[in-house]
């Protein structure tokens, strides 16, 4: 996915790959939203619908994946306790 963020990446990438920097930015956003929602209304369930295919399998298929193509790291969000549910797009 082409996105015009090279200038920002050069300023703030801090030696990370561009892909990891993007994943970290999205994860930071998800974490901020989750923490804010829970601080205001702890009973509210936070969920999202990431791409249904997390990562590509070696030699199997092609197309977009959540982790590699659009930099969604839903497994990390769940492990960190920053989501109550995931509803993958299929």
N, CA, C and O atoms as a GROMACS GRO file, in nm:
protein
  360
    1UNK      N    1   0.085  -0.117   0.000
    1UNK     CA    2   0.000   0.000   0.000
    1UNK      C    3   0.090   0.123   0.000
    1UNK      O    4   0.176   0.138   0.087
    2UNK      N    5   0.070   0.209  -0.096
    2UNK     CA    6   0.150   0.330  -0.104
    2UNK      C    7   0.089   0.437  -0.014
    2UNK      O    8  -0.032   0.462  -0.018
    3UNK      N    9   0.175   0.499   0.066
    3UNK     CA   10   0.130   0.604   0.155
    3UNK      C   11   0.243   0.705   0.165
    3UNK      O   12   0.358   0.666   0.189
    4UNK      N   13   0.216   0.834   0.147
    4UNK     CA   14   0.321   0.935   0.142
    4UNK      C   15   0.373   0.976   0.280
    4UNK      O   16   0.348   1.088   0.326
    5UNK      N   17   0.444   0.887   0.347
    5UNK     CA   18   0.492   0.916   0.482
    5UNK      C   19   0.644   0.913   0.494
    5UNK      O   20   0.696   0.909   0.605
    6UNK      N   21   0.715   0.916   0.383
    6UNK     CA   22   0.861   0.904   0.388
    6UNK      C   23   0.926   1.018   0.467
    6UNK      O   24   1.020   0.994   0.543
    7UNK      N   25   0.877   1.140   0.450
    7UNK     CA   26   0.933   1.253   0.524
    7UNK      C   27   0.918   1.236   0.674
    7UNK      O   28   1.012   1.260   0.749
    8UNK      N   29   0.801   1.196   0.716
    8UNK     CA   30   0.775   1.174   0.858
    8UNK      C   31   0.858   1.056   0.910
    8UNK      O   32   0.912   1.061   1.020
    9UNK      N   33   0.867   0.951   0.829
    9UNK     CA   34   0.948   0.835   0.868
    9UNK      C   35   1.094   0.875   0.888
    9UNK      O   36   1.158   0.832   0.984
   10UNK      N   37   1.147   0.957   0.798
   10UNK     CA   38   1.287   1.001   0.811
   10UNK      C   39   1.309   1.078   0.941
   10UNK      O   40   1.415   1.067   1.004
   11UNK      N   41   1.209   1.156   0.982
   11UNK     CA   42   1.222   1.233   1.106
   11UNK      C   43   1.208   1.147   1.231
   11UNK      O   44   1.279   1.168   1.329
   12UNK      N   45   1.115   1.051   1.228
   12UNK     CA   46   1.079   0.980   1.350
   12UNK      C   47   1.102   0.830   1.348
   12UNK      O   48   1.070   0.762   1.446
   13UNK      N   49   1.156   0.776   1.241
   13UNK     CA   50   1.174   0.632   1.228
   13UNK      C   51   1.269   0.569   1.328
   13UNK      O   52   1.254   0.452   1.362
   14UNK      N   53   1.366   0.645   1.376
   14UNK     CA   54   1.459   0.601   1.480
   14UNK      C   55   1.522   0.465   1.451
   14UNK      O   56   1.532   0.381   1.541
   15UNK      N   57   1.563   0.442   1.328
   15UNK     CA   58   1.634   0.319   1.294
   15UNK      C   59   1.548   0.196   1.271
   15UNK      O   60   1.600   0.090   1.237
   16UNK      N   61   1.419   0.209   1.288
   16UNK     CA   62   1.328   0.096   1.262
   16UNK      C   63   1.304   0.083   1.113
   16UNK      O   64   1.320   0.180   1.038
   17UNK      N   65   1.264  -0.036   1.071
   17UNK     CA   66   1.219  -0.048   0.932
   17UNK      C   67   1.092   0.036   0.917
   17UNK      O   68   1.020   0.059   1.014
   18UNK      N   69   1.066   0.080   0.797
   18UNK     CA   70   0.946   0.160   0.774
   18UNK      C   71   0.821   0.081   0.810
   18UNK      O   72   0.726   0.137   0.865
   19UNK      N   73   0.820  -0.048   0.780
   19UNK     CA   74   0.705  -0.132   0.811
   19UNK      C   75   0.682  -0.142   0.962
   19UNK      O   76   0.569  -0.129   1.009
   20UNK      N   77   0.791  -0.164   1.038
   20UNK     CA   78   0.776  -0.174   1.184
   20UNK      C   79   0.736  -0.040   1.242
   20UNK      O   80   0.656  -0.036   1.336
   21UNK      N   81   0.788   0.069   1.190
   21UNK     CA   82   0.751   0.202   1.236
   21UNK      C   83   0.602   0.226   1.216
   21UNK      O   84   0.535   0.281   1.304
   22UNK      N   85   0.550   0.185   1.100
   22UNK     CA   86   0.406   0.198   1.075
   22UNK      C   87   0.326   0.112   1.173
   22UNK      O   88   0.227   0.160   1.230
   23UNK      N   89   0.366  -0.013   1.193
   23UNK     CA   90   0.295  -0.099   1.289
   23UNK      C   91   0.295  -0.038   1.428
   23UNK      O   92   0.193  -0.037   1.496
   24UNK      N   93   0.411   0.014   1.470
   24UNK     CA   94   0.420   0.076   1.602
   24UNK      C   95   0.328   0.198   1.613
   24UNK      O   96   0.266   0.219   1.718
   25UNK      N   97   0.318   0.278   1.507
   25UNK     CA   98   0.228   0.394   1.510
   25UNK      C   99   0.083   0.352   1.524
   25UNK      O  100   0.008   0.410   1.603
   26UNK      N  101   0.043   0.250   1.449
   26UNK     CA  102  -0.095   0.202   1.458
   26UNK      C  103  -0.121   0.143   1.596
   26UNK      O  104  -0.226   0.167   1.656
   27UNK      N  105  -0.025   0.067   1.648
   27UNK     CA  106  -0.041   0.008   1.781
   27UNK      C  107  -0.049   0.116   1.888
   27UNK      O  108  -0.127   0.104   1.982
   28UNK      N  109   0.030   0.222   1.874
   28UNK     CA  110   0.024   0.332   1.971
   28UNK      C  111  -0.114   0.398   1.967
   28UNK      O  112  -0.169   0.433   2.072
   29UNK      N  113  -0.170   0.416   1.848
   29UNK     CA  114  -0.306   0.472   1.834
   29UNK      C  115  -0.408   0.380   1.900
   29UNK      O  116  -0.492   0.426   1.977
   30UNK      N  117  -0.402   0.250   1.871
   30UNK     CA  118  -0.495   0.153   1.929
   30UNK      C  119  -0.485   0.155   2.082
   30UNK      O  120  -0.587   0.155   2.150
   31UNK      N  121  -0.363   0.158   2.134
   31UNK     CA  122  -0.342   0.161   2.279
   31UNK      C  123  -0.400   0.287   2.341
   31UNK      O  124  -0.465   0.280   2.445
   32UNK      N  125  -0.377   0.401   2.278
   32UNK     CA  126  -0.429   0.528   2.329
   32UNK      C  127  -0.581   0.527   2.333
   32UNK      O  128  -0.641   0.568   2.433
   33UNK      N  129  -0.644   0.482   2.226
   33UNK     CA  130  -0.790   0.477   2.221
   33UNK      C  131  -0.843   0.381   2.327
   33UNK      O  132  -0.936   0.414   2.400
   34UNK      N  133  -0.784   0.262   2.336
   34UNK     CA  134  -0.830   0.163   2.434
   34UNK      C  135  -0.820   0.219   2.576
   34UNK      O  136  -0.917   0.212   2.652
   35UNK      N  137  -0.705   0.275   2.611
   35UNK     CA  138  -0.686   0.328   2.746
   35UNK      C  139  -0.783   0.442   2.776
   35UNK      O  140  -0.835   0.451   2.887
   36UNK      N  141  -0.808   0.528   2.678
   36UNK     CA  142  -0.901   0.639   2.698
   36UNK      C  143  -1.043   0.588   2.718
   36UNK      O  144  -1.112   0.630   2.811
   37UNK      N  145  -1.087   0.496   2.632
   37UNK     CA  146  -1.223   0.441   2.645
   37UNK      C  147  -1.240   0.375   2.782
   37UNK      O  148  -1.339   0.400   2.850
   38UNK      N  149  -1.145   0.292   2.822
   38UNK     CA  150  -1.156   0.221   2.950
   38UNK      C  151  -1.151   0.316   3.069
   38UNK      O  152  -1.212   0.288   3.172
   39UNK      N  153  -1.079   0.428   3.056
   39UNK     CA  154  -1.074   0.524   3.167
   39UNK      C  155  -1.207   0.598   3.182
   39UNK      O  156  -1.245   0.636   3.293
   40UNK      N  157  -1.277   0.618   3.071
   40UNK     CA  158  -1.406   0.689   3.074
   40UNK      C  159  -1.522   0.596   3.107
   40UNK      O  160  -1.608   0.629   3.189
   41UNK      N  161  -1.524   0.480   3.043
   41UNK     CA  162  -1.635   0.385   3.057
   41UNK      C  163  -1.579   0.243   3.055
   41UNK      O  164  -1.576   0.178   2.950
   42UNK      N  165  -1.534   0.194   3.169
   42UNK     CA  166  -1.466   0.064   3.174
   42UNK      C  167  -1.550  -0.054   3.128
   42UNK      O  168  -1.494  -0.158   3.095
   43UNK      N  169  -1.680  -0.041   3.124
   43UNK     CA  170  -1.766  -0.152   3.081
   43UNK      C  171  -1.777  -0.164   2.929
   43UNK      O  172  -1.824  -0.266   2.878
   44UNK      N  173  -1.733  -0.062   2.856
   44UNK     CA  174  -1.741  -0.064   2.710
   44UNK      C  175  -1.637  -0.162   2.656
   44UNK      O  176  -1.522  -0.163   2.699
   45UNK      N  177  -1.680  -0.244   2.560
   45UNK     CA  178  -1.591  -0.341   2.496
   45UNK      C  179  -1.528  -0.276   2.372
   45UNK      O  180  -1.598  -0.222   2.287
   46UNK      N  181  -1.397  -0.283   2.364
   46UNK     CA  182  -1.324  -0.226   2.251
   46UNK      C  183  -1.290  -0.339   2.153
   46UNK      O  184  -1.232  -0.440   2.192
   47UNK      N  185  -1.328  -0.319   2.027
   47UNK     CA  186  -1.301  -0.420   1.925
   47UNK      C  187  -1.268  -0.352   1.793
   47UNK      O  188  -1.284  -0.231   1.779
   48UNK      N  189  -1.221  -0.431   1.699
   48UNK     CA  190  -1.197  -0.380   1.564
   48UNK      C  191  -1.209  -0.494   1.465
   48UNK      O  192  -1.222  -0.611   1.503
   49UNK      N  193  -1.202  -0.459   1.338
   49UNK     CA  194  -1.210  -0.558   1.230
   49UNK      C  195  -1.086  -0.547   1.141
   49UNK      O  196  -1.092  -0.485   1.034
   50UNK      N  197  -0.975  -0.606   1.184
   50UNK     CA  198  -0.856  -0.605   1.099
   50UNK      C  199  -0.876  -0.699   0.979
   50UNK      O  200  -0.971  -0.777   0.975
   51UNK      N  201  -0.786  -0.690   0.884
   51UNK     CA  202  -0.791  -0.784   0.772
   51UNK      C  203  -0.788  -0.927   0.826
   51UNK      O  204  -0.719  -0.955   0.923
   52UNK      N  205  -0.862  -1.015   0.762
   52UNK     CA  206  -0.875  -1.152   0.811
   52UNK      C  207  -0.753  -1.238   0.791
   52UNK      O  208  -0.736  -1.339   0.861
   53UNK      N  209  -0.669  -1.202   0.701
   53UNK     CA  210  -0.546  -1.279   0.677
   53UNK      C  211  -0.432  -1.206   0.746
   53UNK      O  212  -0.388  -1.100   0.699
   54UNK      N  213  -0.384  -1.261   0.857
   54UNK     CA  214  -0.284  -1.192   0.940
   54UNK      C  215  -0.151  -1.181   0.868
   54UNK      O  216  -0.100  -1.070   0.849
   55UNK      N  217  -0.094  -1.293   0.828
   55UNK     CA  218   0.034  -1.295   0.756
   55UNK      C  219   0.026  -1.395   0.643
   55UNK      O  220  -0.055  -1.489   0.647
   56UNK      N  221   0.108  -1.375   0.542
   56UNK     CA  222   0.112  -1.468   0.430
   56UNK      C  223   0.184  -1.597   0.467
   56UNK      O  224   0.274  -1.597   0.551
   57UNK      N  225   0.145  -1.704   0.404
   57UNK     CA  226   0.214  -1.831   0.421
   57UNK      C  227   0.315  -1.846   0.308
   57UNK      O  228   0.288  -1.806   0.195
   58UNK      N  229   0.430  -1.901   0.338
   58UNK     CA  230   0.533  -1.918   0.236
   58UNK      C  231   0.481  -1.997   0.117
   58UNK      O  232   0.440  -2.112   0.131
   59UNK      N  233   0.483  -1.934   0.001
   59UNK     CA  234   0.445  -2.001  -0.122
   59UNK      C  235   0.297  -2.027  -0.140
   59UNK      O  236   0.257  -2.093  -0.235
   60UNK      N  237   0.214  -1.976  -0.049
   60UNK     CA  238   0.070  -2.002  -0.058
   60UNK      C  239  -0.003  -1.869  -0.078
   60UNK      O  240   0.002  -1.781   0.008
   61UNK      N  241  -0.069  -1.857  -0.189
   61UNK     CA  242  -0.154  -1.740  -0.212
   61UNK      C  243  -0.078  -1.610  -0.227
   61UNK      O  244   0.045  -1.606  -0.226
   62UNK      N  245  -0.156  -1.507  -0.241
   62UNK     CA  246  -0.102  -1.373  -0.256
   62UNK      C  247  -0.209  -1.275  -0.212
   62UNK      O  248  -0.319  -1.315  -0.174
   63UNK      N  249  -0.178  -1.148  -0.216
   63UNK     CA  250  -0.276  -1.047  -0.177
   63UNK      C  251  -0.241  -0.982  -0.045
   63UNK      O  252  -0.135  -1.007   0.013
   64UNK      N  253  -0.330  -0.902   0.000
   64UNK     CA  254  -0.309  -0.824   0.122
   64UNK      C  255  -0.310  -0.912   0.246
   64UNK      O  256  -0.383  -1.011   0.255
   65UNK      N  257  -0.227  -0.872   0.342
   65UNK     CA  258  -0.230  -0.930   0.476
   65UNK      C  259  -0.233  -0.815   0.576
   65UNK      O  260  -0.187  -0.705   0.547
   66UNK      N  261  -0.287  -0.842   0.692
   66UNK     CA  262  -0.295  -0.738   0.794
   66UNK      C  263  -0.156  -0.691   0.835
   66UNK      O  264  -0.129  -0.571   0.837
   67UNK      N  265  -0.069  -0.784   0.868
   67UNK     CA  266   0.062  -0.751   0.923
   67UNK      C  267   0.155  -0.688   0.820
   67UNK      O  268   0.217  -0.585   0.847
   68UNK      N  269   0.166  -0.750   0.703
   68UNK     CA  270   0.263  -0.703   0.605
   68UNK      C  271   0.212  -0.591   0.514
   68UNK      O  272   0.289  -0.502   0.477
   69UNK      N  273   0.085  -0.593   0.478
   69UNK     CA  274   0.034  -0.497   0.380
   69UNK      C  275  -0.016  -0.367   0.442
   69UNK      O  276   0.015  -0.259   0.392
   70UNK      N  277  -0.093  -0.377   0.549
   70UNK     CA  278  -0.151  -0.257   0.608
   70UNK      C  279  -0.107  -0.235   0.753
   70UNK      O  280  -0.158  -0.147   0.822
   71UNK      N  281  -0.012  -0.316   0.797
   71UNK     CA  282   0.061  -0.295   0.922
   71UNK      C  283  -0.026  -0.300   1.048
   71UNK      O  284   0.000  -0.229   1.145
   72UNK      N  285  -0.129  -0.382   1.044
   72UNK     CA  286  -0.213  -0.406   1.162
   72UNK      C  287  -0.154  -0.525   1.239
   72UNK      O  288  -0.138  -0.633   1.182
   73UNK      N  289  -0.124  -0.505   1.365
   73UNK     CA  290  -0.068  -0.614   1.446
   73UNK      C  291  -0.168  -0.653   1.554
   73UNK      O  292  -0.145  -0.633   1.673
   74UNK      N  293  -0.279  -0.710   1.511
   74UNK     CA  294  -0.388  -0.744   1.602
   74UNK      C  295  -0.345  -0.846   1.707
   74UNK      O  296  -0.395  -0.842   1.820
   75UNK      N  297  -0.256  -0.936   1.674
   75UNK     CA  298  -0.207  -1.033   1.773
   75UNK      C  299  -0.137  -0.959   1.887
   75UNK      O  300  -0.154  -0.994   2.004
   76UNK      N  301  -0.060  -0.860   1.855
   76UNK     CA  302   0.009  -0.779   1.956
   76UNK      C  303  -0.091  -0.704   2.044
   76UNK      O  304  -0.074  -0.695   2.165
   77UNK      N  305  -0.198  -0.651   1.981
   77UNK     CA  306  -0.299  -0.578   2.058
   77UNK      C  307  -0.366  -0.670   2.160
   77UNK      O  308  -0.388  -0.632   2.275
   78UNK      N  309  -0.398  -0.790   2.116
   78UNK     CA  310  -0.464  -0.886   2.206
   78UNK      C  311  -0.370  -0.930   2.317
   78UNK      O  312  -0.410  -0.935   2.434
   79UNK      N  313  -0.245  -0.961   2.283
   79UNK     CA  314  -0.147  -1.003   2.384
   79UNK      C  315  -0.122  -0.894   2.488
   79UNK      O  316  -0.099  -0.923   2.605
   80UNK      N  317  -0.128  -0.769   2.443
   80UNK     CA  318  -0.106  -0.655   2.534
   80UNK      C  319  -0.231  -0.618   2.613
   80UNK      O  320  -0.226  -0.530   2.699
   81UNK      N  321  -0.343  -0.685   2.584
   81UNK     CA  322  -0.468  -0.654   2.653
   81UNK      C  323  -0.530  -0.523   2.609
   81UNK      O  324  -0.600  -0.459   2.687
   82UNK      N  325  -0.507  -0.483   2.484
   82UNK     CA  326  -0.558  -0.356   2.434
   82UNK      C  327  -0.675  -0.371   2.339
   82UNK      O  328  -0.707  -0.279   2.263
   83UNK      N  329  -0.739  -0.486   2.343
   83UNK     CA  330  -0.861  -0.514   2.268
   83UNK      C  331  -0.941  -0.616   2.348
   83UNK      O  332  -0.884  -0.703   2.414
   84UNK      N  333  -1.072  -0.603   2.343
   84UNK     CA  334  -1.157  -0.702   2.408
   84UNK      C  335  -1.204  -0.808   2.309
   84UNK      O  336  -1.238  -0.920   2.349
   85UNK      N  337  -1.207  -0.773   2.181
   85UNK     CA  338  -1.251  -0.868   2.078
   85UNK      C  339  -1.200  -0.824   1.942
   85UNK      O  340  -1.177  -0.706   1.917
   86UNK      N  341  -1.182  -0.923   1.855
   86UNK     CA  342  -1.148  -0.898   1.715
   86UNK      C  343  -1.252  -0.965   1.627
   86UNK      O  344  -1.296  -1.076   1.656
   87UNK      N  345  -1.290  -0.897   1.522
   87UNK     CA  346  -1.385  -0.951   1.424
   87UNK      C  347  -1.322  -0.935   1.286
   87UNK      O  348  -1.351  -0.839   1.215
   88UNK      N  349  -1.236  -1.029   1.247
   88UNK     CA  350  -1.161  -1.016   1.122
   88UNK      C  351  -1.250  -1.004   1.000
   88UNK      O  352  -1.354  -1.069   0.989
   89UNK      N  353  -1.208  -0.919   0.907
   89UNK     CA  354  -1.276  -0.907   0.778
   89UNK      C  355  -1.238  -1.028   0.694
   89UNK      O  356  -1.120  -1.060   0.680
   90UNK      N  357  -1.336  -1.094   0.641
   90UNK     CA  358  -1.308  -1.214   0.562
   90UNK      C  359  -1.339  -1.192   0.416
   90UNK      O  360  -1.322  -1.283   0.334
   0.00000   0.00000   0.00000
